[in-house]
Amino acid sequence: MVESILRILEDEGQCSAADLAERLGGDEAEIAAQLEALENDHVILGYRTLIDWEKIDEKRIYAFIEVKATPERGHGFDRLGDHIARFHEVHAVHLVSGTHDLNVIVHGKDLREVALFVSEKLAPLHGVNSTATSFILKSYKLEDRVIETESEDRRLSVTP
């Protein structure tokens, strides 16, 4: 039952215990207790709404920053990753394999704001050796959801 609850929540976001009980054929009180336990055990980390900010003309850009770093004895990359995660500009931080160590996803209102974050806050951190920033130009899928784009025909008509 727990896995079914988590799959529904992952796909749809927050649902009431009553709604989940009806859909899964379970007891509402039991499902409410399971939800509370999952939240207390940090299995459910939170509930979010996905917003396409471009549709309301909100100035917001995202960038991927590849960070090459020096691991700290006894802690690896954990202290640096935890420190980076606490900046309000940071959307996500991942320890990765490959050509760099950390993948940091940041947001800002424009290119300058992201550049200032990298140059003034991220790059100077102890343990950071180098950074490489790539800006997101367009998203097609976000958090397992395909972003619908209007397919407006912009071709010029041809006349004989």
Buried (B, 14 or more C-beta within 10 A) or exposed (E): EEEBBBEBBEEEEEBEBEBBBEEEEBEBEEBBEBBEEBEEEEEBEEEEEEEEEEEEEEEEBBBBBBBBBEBEEEEEBEBBBEBBEEBEBBBEBEBEEEEBBBBBBBBBEEEEBBBEBBEEBBBEBEBBEEBEBEEEEEEEEEEEEEEEEEEEEEEEEEEE
